[in-house]
Amino acid sequence: MPHARRYFLFAIFAVGAQAQWLNFPTPGIPRTSDGKANLTAPAPRAADGTPDLSGVWLHEHTSLAEMRRIFGAVADTREKVNVPGMEADSISKYAIDILLDFKGQESPLRPEAAAMMRRREFNSDPAEVCRAVIGIPLAGLLSEPIKIIQSPRMTVVLYEAGNTHRQIYTDGRGLPKEYDKPAYFGYSVGHWEGDTLVVESGGFNDKTAFDMAGHPHGEKLRVVERFRRRDFGHLDVETTFDDPQMYSRPFTVKIPHDLLADGDIFESFCEENEKDRAHLQKQ
């Protein structure tokens, strides 16, 4: 898929290296006798008894060998980009292609959506890379981690990529039937089903893509995420996308996350960190 590979290289070049925070051991982390975080300890609980999802999380990495197998030699950017945090194996394979698990005619992508992808690729301007907004799920599948802050009536997800955030209301409200203003990250409400936080989102605009390949979505998109912290250091995230305008049926991806026990997110400003716009203009 040439278009996906082109977007892949642009995005890898444009994304800044993951910032490193001060070397500070996070309080409240269970540790083994050697001082390392005990990631298999029981998941912490909030005051109301629900699992506490708070923490800094990074998606499960896809190995460089697996990237090469799926996407070919173009996935190996180690020889092209010598900057820590920008390697191909620092992102999720689903960041490149959200429909990776579908083969050939199994893909739910509608013909009109495929045509939209081709038009966007043809009209894309690499010089505008810093002005592009990264939506979901892509903002959480790049090299940068996310940070979840959980409180009784709201859970907030902070994305290092793009300095963006989401608010998930857990105060009993439901999604509205109509939205005054569609949003890049939509509107989200959540409720607990046992130890799983179920998040429903709607009210998206159509200005972002699911992945680097440019798979689009429309304003009728509905997203259901299921967050389950199975132990202290591991978070299972299952996401179902339902967009009847662009896809013939809903589809689901499952992406495990690992806790960065003594890590944190940091500010990231593309306009200041970006060094490759001049090179992208020559592509």
Buried (B, 14 or more C-beta within 10 A) or exposed (E): EEBBBBBBBBBBBBBBBBBEEEEEEBEEBBEEEEEEBBBEBEBBEEEEEBBBBBBBBBBBBBEBEBBBEEBEEBBBBEEEBEEEBBBBBBBBBBBBBBBBBEEEEEBBBBEEBBEBBEEBBEEBEBEEBBEBEBBBBBBBBBBBBBBBEBEEEBBBBBBBBBEBBBEBBBEEEEBEEEBEEBBBBBBBBBBBEEBBBBBBBBBBBBBBBBBBBBBBBBBEBBBBBBBBBBBBBBBBBBBBBBBEBBBEEBBEBEBEBBBBBBBBBBEBEBEEBBEBBEEBEEE
